[in-house]
């Protein structure tokens, strides 16, 4: 997964496809489409293509759905 950054607060997230939203309730969908810290929408996120992938215990995990990776 690619790393992306919230331009509002700087938190890193892993970019994910919209398919991870399948079967989630409204609150879970919101959590996957907004920053974990400041709740900025993922449509504002900046892709960081040269960054290494995040590990499960690192800041920003789990993944967030970002518009440029939609199916």
PyMOL commands that set and color helices and strands:
alter all, ss='L'
color gray80, all
select helices_A, chain A and resi 18-21+26-32+42-44+67-69
alter helices_A, ss='H'
color red, helices_A
select strands_A, chain A and resi 3-5+12-16+46-48+64-65
alter strands_A, ss='S'
color yellow, strands_A
deselect
rebuild
show_as cartoon
